[in-house]
């Protein structure tokens, strides 16, 4: 990861990540650390982390946690969130949501064609089916 990517990642973290982290913690009712694996992102995709990745994640979690049953399921089943980016080419087939050992991993192309990332409804459905 070069200097340009490091600066872009730092800018996103400073401007957006803390606010999304706070909102997600409030929605879920517990601290749910989010790790963005910046070294997996191409420079051009870093700028899409807030609008394409974090907003959809937040909206999906909001729907799952709309009642006490959903909130309790997330509190018991998810301890952290990991975000990874993959290249746009072939992303539709390679994107993945995974919940394993309390870690909810989202792997997609967060800045490419819409078929290569997950929308909030898909994130909600995945969590509801796997918690």
C-alpha positions as a printed NumPy array, in Angstrom:
array([[  0.   ,   0.   ,   0.   ],
       [  1.546,   3.248,  -1.14 ],
       [  1.484,   6.694,   0.406],
       [ -1.478,   7.791,  -1.707],
       [ -3.578,   4.85 ,  -0.494],
       [ -2.485,   5.365,   3.113],
       [ -3.531,   9.015,   2.992],
       [ -6.894,   8.159,   1.46 ],
       [ -7.553,   5.446,   4.063],
       [ -6.578,   7.769,   6.906],
       [ -8.885,  10.44 ,   5.55 ],
       [-11.837,   8.009,   5.418],
       [-11.085,   6.787,   8.931],
       [-10.909,  10.329,  10.302],
       [-13.953,  11.666,   8.46 ],
       [-16.344,   8.725,   8.495],
       [-15.365,   5.547,  10.312],
       [-15.82 ,   6.803,  13.885],
       [-19.321,   8.074,  13.103],
       [-20.368,   4.822,  11.453],
       [-18.789,   2.859,  14.31 ],
       [-20.77 ,   4.876,  16.853],
       [-24.015,   4.46 ,  14.898],
       [-23.546,   0.698,  14.512],
       [-22.72 ,   0.295,  18.217],
       [-25.91 ,   2.183,  19.071],
       [-28.029,   0.104,  16.665],
       [-26.634,  -3.192,  17.978],
       [-26.469,  -2.165,  21.622],
       [-22.837,  -3.164,  22.116],
       [-19.379,  -2.341,  20.856],
       [-18.898,  -4.041,  17.494],
       [-15.402,  -3.157,  16.213],
       [-15.079,  -2.636,  12.47 ],
       [-11.774,  -3.383,  10.77 ],
       [-11.309,  -2.119,   7.232],
       [ -8.485,  -4.117,   5.659],
       [ -7.156,  -1.191,   3.65 ],
       [ -4.339,  -3.182,   2.074],
       [ -6.964,  -5.119,   0.081],
       [ -8.339,  -1.932,  -1.534],
       [ -7.27 ,  -0.414,  -4.828],
       [ -6.834,   3.342,  -4.54 ],
       [ -9.906,   4.145,  -6.672],
       [-12.182,   2.069,  -4.401],
       [-11.153,   3.55 ,  -1.039],
       [-13.409,   6.573,  -1.552],
       [-16.456,   4.288,  -1.774],
       [-16.031,   2.782,   1.701],
       [-18.442,   5.208,   3.425],
       [-21.252,   5.282,   0.855],
       [-21.083,   1.813,  -0.66 ],
       [-19.799,  -0.332,   2.215],
       [-20.419,   1.263,   5.605],
       [-23.81 ,   2.78 ,   4.785],
       [-25.15 ,  -0.525,   3.442],
       [-23.741,  -2.394,   6.439],
       [-25.352,   0.122,   8.81 ],
       [-28.715,  -0.066,   7.031],
       [-28.637,  -3.88 ,   7.017],
       [-27.849,  -4.024,  10.727],
       [-30.562,  -1.465,  11.47 ],
       [-33.141,  -3.757,   9.883],
       [-31.896,  -6.877,  11.682],
       [-31.858,  -5.029,  15.021],
       [-35.254,  -3.369,  14.615],
       [-36.611,  -5.461,  17.492],
       [-35.183,  -6.979,  20.657],
       [-34.974, -10.468,  19.137],
       [-32.795,  -9.274,  16.258],
       [-30.671,  -7.092,  18.502],
       [-30.043, -10.002,  20.907],
       [-29.138, -12.305,  18.017],
       [-26.522,  -9.846,  16.742],
       [-25.196,  -9.197,  20.254],
       [-24.74 , -12.927,  20.84 ],
       [-23.536, -13.91 ,  17.366],
       [-21.342, -11.055,  16.137],
       [-18.306,  -9.729,  18.017],
       [-16.516,  -7.876,  15.224],
       [-16.777,  -6.903,  11.559],
       [-14.044,  -7.297,   8.922],
       [-14.215,  -5.604,   5.517],
       [-12.154,  -6.761,   2.542],
       [-12.064,  -5.572,  -1.063],
       [-11.534,  -7.725,  -4.132],
       [-10.862,  -6.703,  -7.756],
       [-13.877,  -5.717,  -9.845],
       [-13.249,  -8.394, -12.445],
       [-15.12 , -11.512, -11.365],
       [-16.331,  -9.853,  -8.14 ],
       [-19.929, -10.963,  -8.592],
       [-18.857, -14.608,  -8.371],
       [-16.17 , -14.097,  -5.706],
       [-17.928, -11.747,  -3.259],
       [-18.724, -13.317,   0.076],
       [-20.486, -12.745,   3.361],
       [-19.276, -14.969,   6.176],
       [-20.084, -15.289,   9.854],
       [-17.582, -17.486,  11.65 ],
       [-16.495, -17.534,  15.295],
       [-18.257, -14.225,  15.934],
       [-16.537, -12.422,  13.04 ],
       [-18.816, -11.065,  10.318],
       [-16.691, -10.706,   7.157],
       [-17.79 ,  -8.786,   4.1  ],
       [-15.66 ,  -9.394,   1.009],
       [-16.642,  -7.571,  -2.175],
       [-15.58 ,  -4.967,  -4.696],
       [-16.82 ,  -1.895,  -2.844],
       [-16.171,   0.526,  -5.69 ],
       [-16.844,  -1.394,  -8.861],
       [-19.99 ,  -2.498, -10.658],
       [-23.021,  -2.87 ,  -8.391],
       [-23.102,  -6.626,  -8.979],
       [-19.753,  -6.918,  -7.178],
       [-20.894,  -5.653,  -3.753],
       [-23.709,  -6.325,  -1.297],
       [-26.745,  -4.152,  -0.751],
       [-28.313,  -3.696,   2.672],
       [-31.149,  -6.147,   1.956],
       [-28.658,  -8.904,   1.135],
       [-26.659,  -8.163,   4.296],
       [-29.862,  -8.245,   6.373],
       [-31.03 , -11.509,   4.818],
       [-27.645, -13.137,   5.324],
       [-27.532, -12.193,   9.001],
       [-31.134, -13.226,   9.613],
       [-30.445, -16.618,   8.031],
       [-27.154, -17.202,   9.867],
       [-27.759, -15.915,  13.398]])
